Amino acid sequence: MTAYRTLDIEGWRAYLASTPDLASRLGGRPEGWQLREVSDGNLNNVFLVSGPLGGLCCKQSLPHVRVDPDWKMPLTRTDFEARYMRAVAPHVGHLMPALYHFDPDLHLLAMESLTPHRVLRGALATGVAAAGFSARIGEYVGRAAFLTSWRARPFEAVTKQVAAFAANTTLTRITVDLVLTDPYRAGCKRNHWLSPELDDIVGELQSDPQLASAVSRLQERFLTAPQALLHGDLHTGSIMVDGDDVRVIDGEFALYGPIGFDAGLYVGNLLLHAAANPGRLDWMCDEIETFWRHFERNYRTLWSERGRSGDIGALLDDSGQQQAQVAACHAIMKDLTGFAGLEMIRRTIGYAQVSDYDARPNRAERAEAMREALMQGRALILHAGRTETPGALLDLITL
């Protein structure tokens, strides 16, 4: 067993040189490899390595939040990311980077380097994202959701995976706190917002009993509906694009939960982008419809092909299967709508906010965009139970 240590650039160079499979992917001599730190999120150290024959993306857990050494974290989050990639890759292999190596002692992994891909959030901000990218995300979520679910596999196999990911409690606690709870608690020190411009609406959100009841229902849904294996943090910062090549990254928050959670986080981030860029509202609405169309197509096609492989619905005839598919998609859309609303609010007043608002040229316009996003998020949460189709969701968009 190797004792854990945090690897710097030279540490990674030595490690890769001592790992034949990884060294052969790079080619050449170790001293000629180019290593560059690209750590951008809150949790891990990330390096890109290139050699004469190819490149690698190398990631290692830290014993604390990267931007806050006082916030201690378990090292096992890369373990769950590797576990997630291995579980989902057979179903969506072309839509995520290939995993080449995982070291459970140093809690590091090496995967396919995505160059010249760009993070989708940045590609949207700079106007280089190609329209229609949501088709691939719909395919990803639809395939991953169905093929890891109880409908596609015997319950023994699913139960084993549920247990494996149930241990990811620290990152799930972050989701429960930062997404589902903190933004609605007055006085929570992790919240912050544009003050005094948003003080009034934040106060309204945090003192609204109707909203609190609706959020509580979503909390319960998140924690008690293990429908499928989720990415757990699917937003425009965890997707990389290069033209029509779209890849999902950063699966360390993986857990079993309601299918609409991943879908809702993604849609919520598209709506946040629209709030910050009002001229792109029609485009983002098109992306939402595209996402849902490809999600539903993949989900229902797989259900029709493999819906009798699991222990749910095997007794239904073809007509019964079709009716069950429609009902399931309506329920997923309801969840999607509510979780999208949660994401819009938490990314505006919670701990981890989005850079999309930087598109507004001044403080007053940023405040206006944020206010619209908060109002929209509230509407989505409150009306989620009656929203069964993408058209019904888009009818709620008043930005």
Order of alpha helices (4+ residues) and beta strands (2+ residues): alpha-alpha-beta-beta-beta-beta-beta-alpha-beta-beta-beta-alpha-alpha-alpha-alpha-alpha-alpha-beta-beta-beta-beta-alpha-alpha-alpha-alpha-alpha
